[in-house]
C-alpha cells in the first residue's frame, strides 16, 4: 500500500530528489537533507520513501522546507513524496 503527499522543498532537497551528484557539481548537501527520507519513513512508519520532482517553476519563500525542515529562506519547489508501506 502506498500514499502520496505533496511538499514544497528547498533547492538542496530538489537536487537530491532529481538525482544530481552534488559533489560533482561542487556543492555540499547538508546532512539534514541526506537524512530527510529516513526521518520521513520513520515518522510515517513506512518502509520506503521516494521523492519525485514535479514540473514547474519554483517560488521564493521564508517558510521552512517541508522535507529537510531548513528554516533558511529561498526558492521552494513542489515534489511528490511516495510513502510505501512494507512488512514492518
N, C-alpha and C positions, 0 to 999 in steps of 0.2 A: 504494500500500500504506500502511496506517496501523496505528498501535499506540496503545493506551490505557494510561495509568498513573494511579493514584490518589495524591494528595498531601494532606497536612494543611497548610493555608496560613493566614497571618495575615489580619486584617481588611482591611488595605490591598489585599492580593492578591485577596481575595474581592470587594471593591468594584470593582476593575478588571475582574475576570472577569465580574461581573454587569452591567457596562456603565454604572455610575454615573458621572456627571460630578462628579469630586471638587471641582473649582474652584467649581462651582455650589453644592455643599454646604459650601463654606468650609473644605475640608480639603486640605492639601498632600500629595500622594502622593510618597513617597521615590523618588529616581532608580533605586535598586536594584530597586524593584517594576516601574517602567516598562521597565527593561532585561531583566527576567527571561525573558520569552518568547523574545527574540532569543538570550539565553545558552543556554536550553534547546535551541533549534533548532540552534545551533552545536555544542553538546556532543553532541547526538544525530545530527548530520549529516542533518537533515531540513529541508524547505523551509518548512513551516508548523506552528505550534503554536497550538492552540485550547484555552482553559481554560474548562471548563463547571462552574459551581457545582452541587453536589448538594443535595438536600433534606436537612434535618436540623439539629439543634442543634449549636452549637459546644461546645468544651470548653477549659478553661484548661490551658496547657502552658508549661513552660520550654524545651521543645525548639525548635530553630530552625525557622523557616518553611521548608518544603521547596521553595518556589518562589523567593522573593527572598533566602533564606538569612539573614534577620534573626534575631539571637540574642536579641532582646527577648522577654520572657515576655508572654503574653497569650492571647486566645481563638484557637483554631485551628478551621478549618472544612474539610470534605472537598471536594475538587474532582476532576474527571476531566480529565486533560490528554491531548489527542489529538495525536499526532505523525504528521504526514503527509509521507511521502517524495515527492520530486518528481524532476525531471530534474537531479540535482546532478552 
